[in-house]
Structure formats: C-alpha cells, structure tokens
C-alpha cells in the first residue's frame, strides 16, 4: 500500500517547493494531475533561470515567456521575490529593456520584497519606486556605475539587505564631499555586502554611517581611500578584505563607534613583504580588541606568505602562517605552541620578523614549543634546516620570561657549545634530536668541554632526547635547581675516534675521553639512555646527594652491535651488574664510572 | 507518567515530547523551544508545568532523533562566534539528508510544518526542490506520489495551452 503523499502535503508547502524551482520547471508541473494544474500559479517567486533553453533566442521570446507567466499567476498571490540567474555570457538580457519595464511595472503592485540578479546593467525607474523592497542583491557589469543607488533621491525605506557584486560605486551627478556617507539613504539597512566593488577614486574617505547595520562585508574592495570610517553602533559582524601594493600604505580603519562588535575578520593582501605592513595591521588589531573574536590575515605575494592572527574572546591569540601551495604551516597556538614547518631562508626571516613584531600581541609567553618534525619531507631533511636552529633559538632569547621551551626536530639542529641561552626564568627545557658541537674542529689539543645550559640556572627539568654530541669530549651539566634529568645520547663523536677505532688503542687516556659530568645538588630523578656504540665513557654524578631514582638503559640495537664489533669488544656497563641488573637503585655515591667490560655480554640480551 | 523523569533535572530543564506513535523523548528545554508548536503549548498555557508531556500528533518517532539533532546543531551554529565556516554547515546538512528516501523527506517536511520551525522547513523544502529539479514529469509524479488523473487527450491539451513553457524543454 502506498501512502498518498499528495493528500498529506499542504498546498502551502507545495507552493513553497515550487517557488524554489526555476519558473519554467514550476510551470511544467501543471501536467502532473488535475489538482496540480494551478499549483504553480501560487508561487511567490519568479525564479527566472536563463539556462540553455533561453540561449540563442531573441529578446521577444523571453519577453513573451515572462508575460505568459505574469498573466497566468494567481491574482491574490503576491509576487515577493524576483530572481534573475543566467548561465550564459552571451545572453541578451540587458538589451531587453521592455522586459524589465514589464517586470517591475507588475512587481510594483505586488509588494515585491526581494530582487536578486546575477547580472544587470540598468534598472527601470519603476524599480526605484519599490518601497517594500527588503533585499536587493545585484551582480553588475563592471563598467556600470551604481550612481543611481548612491544618489540621495532614492530611498528604499524598507531595505534591510544590500549585496553588490562588481559594482562601480560612483556618483557622476553629485560633488563628492569628504564627509559623504555611503548608502546613507537606506536607513534601515542591516546587512551590507560589497564584493569586488570599485569605489569612485575621488573618494578619499570611506564613510559608513548606518544606525541599524548589523553585518558588514567588504571584500576585494578597490578604492583610493585612506581612511575607512565605520560608524555603526549596532554592528556585530565585520569582514573586510583589501589589497595594496607596496607603494601605498594600508588604509586606516576607524571603528571606534562600534561598541558591540562580536566577530571581525580582516584580510589584507600585499604584493611585497614589508615590516611596516605587519605592524600597521597589528595596531589596527589592537584597536579592535574589544571584539569578541578577531581574525586577521595578512597575505604577501612576495615572498608568498599568509599570516593569520586570531584573538578569541577569552584573550587567547593564535598566530598562524600557512603556505598553501606546499602545505607547510607556522603556528603559535594559544601562545603556547610554535610550530614551524618548511622554511627557506626568506621564510625564516619572515617568521623572525613575526616573532620580533609580535611582541605586543604575544605578551611574555611562558611556554613555546617548536616542532620541526615536518621539515622532513619525503624522507629527506630540508636543506636549509640547520640554520633555523642557529637563528631561531637565539631569537627566542629575548623572551626572558620564558619558562618552558620545547624543540623537536631532525638532527641537524645545532646548539653551539659556545652559545649562551640565558633563559633566566626557564624551568623546563626539552630538546629532541638536537645536537651540540664545538666549532673548534681544527685545534687538536684543546680540551673540548662544554658547560651545557650553564646560564639557565633555574632549570628544574631537562630532557635531551636523541641527543647528538659532536666534537666534544666533556659535557658538563651544572644546574643548581635541577630536579629531573633525562638524557638519551644517540651519537657521540670526538676528535681521535678515528684513530682509536682503527688502532684499537686501549690506553687509559682514551678510556676517559667521553665524560658526562652532572652536578645537580637537588637532582632526584635521573634517566640516562645510551643508544650508541661508544667504547668507553664515563658518567659522573657529582654533588647529586639527594638522588632518588636512577635509570640507565643501554639501548643499542643488537644488529648494529654484531655488525660493527667482534665478540671480543663487546662491553656492557659494569654498573648494570652491580645494581641488581635492574638499572634502578637508590644511591648516594658521588661518582659513577661507567666502564665497558668484556665480562657481561649476557646481560645485553635482556634489553 | 512524565513526572517520573522531572525530579532529577536540576541543571538543564528537560521537556518530554510524545511522538505520534506514543514514544517519549526527553529534550533539553532550549532545543524544545526551537519548535514553535512546543513553545506555544507552554505560552498559551501559563499553568502548564514544564514537566507536562507535549503531544506531537504529526511527528513519528522515526524522525524525532534526526530532527532534534538538526535543532541542536543549528542552534549551536547560530550562537557561535566567529560563525562556523559554510563548509561545516553544509557538511552537516548533507549528512542529514544522506540516506533519506523521498518518502522520509516528505514525512519530515510534514513534521517540520507541524512543529512550525521555519529553519528546518525551509531547509527541507529546498532539499525537495533540488530533488525534482530538471526531472521528468513521471519522476516528479512519483516523487510526490501523484496519480495522473488526466486522460491522454486532456494532458495533450494542457501541454498545448502551456506550450510557451514546454517549448524546447528537454524531457529527461
């Protein structure tokens, strides 16, 4: 049994559905059944979709078609909406003045509320008498001037929504004075959208003074304006995008009289990167900070970059930089996370500029996280990666308030042994895949030692994972407040390794060459992992009297072990053996020497 | 029978709705108030306790979860600052219509009409219009469940009368 849906569906809904169809399709339903014969005549919308059926026809055909429709419409059913859509560029729409006259002569008697046209060149004078019009959306031939809309004699008293596409907003008839407010004759306007519009170049100030405006969108606006003066006390949502070449400074945006702003989105495009642009927009953002949500996007064509700031209404600020083409991003998320990907030299400079210039917005960050992991593209490191670390890290030094810093990335990130970090308030430092090296490769006899993080004297937690040490013999970690220390060493080379390896030297001096000295009087937890095949190394815990837990792991993969060394050279940490083979113990010994002995190769298997 | 549920609700007030087939739905008050029909039930009836069961005679329980989901999501979309991206709303709407037969769509239109919520009704009628756009007469008849009560001669005459509309139209 089939449900007779026809009997269920009220006429009003059928008319509603038919009103949403192009008029030709709606008329077509007259052959469905006897009851449907006149349904279409009750539609409240004339949706004239000029598709392939109207193409290649003469204007009279269309005129006749519309006249047929208008004549057959039910006399008691008002025509509320007229939509004109066209599929074809070659359509002769604008030549048919007669049609427009007929249409609006009819519509005047119908309490027309909405008129929408994709493409229209001229509107008959009868159109401007539509006092009932609430919504007007016009796509306009670019060369056409909207002088008729600007002229003060037109008043769409009921107009609430105005959307103009590709309109050339100008007024040939009136003298442009500096304080002329646009669209001021539409007193009840609540929504105003201007897309790809062009404002008469004589306007030096763009003034919008509309008491009831709630939503304002201005996109791809072409103008010669220096100041945008938007005085709209009820404005809640504002979206604005414009573009500049480097020769002209961005216009000033004055929105002081918009007290209840909720959502603001500003997009500014520049053809060239300039620091002033950024700071200029930053100051604009500051003045709009009373908005609940503020998103600002700066696009630069050269070098290609998009920078977006979002000020969410709980005061969080998001800095986002996106490289669309290559899908790399930079973000400072909620001020706590800075994530940089794919950088070339100029791009890094941009980021550094951002860091420099964002000082006002990023007010004393306490936590920063860099994630360089995505530098690895297609399994290869970005060629310019090394210098990022060298540059970015020192740049961060200006954040004296920084409490936590996390950096993750491929091995080529270097910390120079001579580099002073100077994060005086830093309490947490996590470095992943970093490397430390001395630049004095050539000088043979210099004792290559490094006081690591000696100037971060508030450090409480230090994690160095997949750490590489290059060209250094002694690593000193002196941290008076350190509580938690994790080091995992993946690579350690120093001068003389080559000789040592080849000549199988076993003298005392070589045994002591790789030394880690930790001097941390408050250290409670210490974890040490060795994933390299070092022959000898010493770990000295000096002045670590309150240690509670020590974990030492020797995580060398057996495969590597077998390949590189013959059985006679297998060593294992003596210490492992002496400490119940667990690697975890309570101890008060100030010195722990890790020596590799030949004895306990069985222990290795357990790892 | 509704009072059993009302005692526990101290945080979010709930309203019990009764679908046409007798099934009960507990709905948060703001969501229930999206429906003008429910709203007017309480407005017209100042004495009505909020824990009264609101009978929804024309809504089958089959569609209630989807309809309530629509209200919840769209009221959240409206409240959000900044407004949600158009794609997000579109994705939700598309998912909502997915797997809904023509018949189910019709029933939901009836429900939305009864519940008197403009937003849902507009959305569903637009979906219906999209489904019959550029479709043949037979297809549209089937869609609305219309029986052709014209004789072939009558139908030919109607077409002739409205020749200006049918002229050049592809019958597909």
Interface residues (C-beta under 8 A of the other chain):
Chain A: X2 X3 X4 X5 X6 X8 X9 X10 X13 X14 X16 X17 X18 X20 X21 X22 X24 X25 X27 X28 X29 X30 X31 X32 X33 X34 X36 X37 X53 X64 X65 X68 X237 X262 X263 X265 X292 X293 X295 X313
Chain B: X81 X82 X83 X103 X106 X109 X110 X113 X121 X125 X126 X128 X129 X132 X133 X134 X137 X140 X141 X144 X145 X146 X147 X148 X149 X150 X155 X158 X159 X162 X164 X165 X166 X168 X169
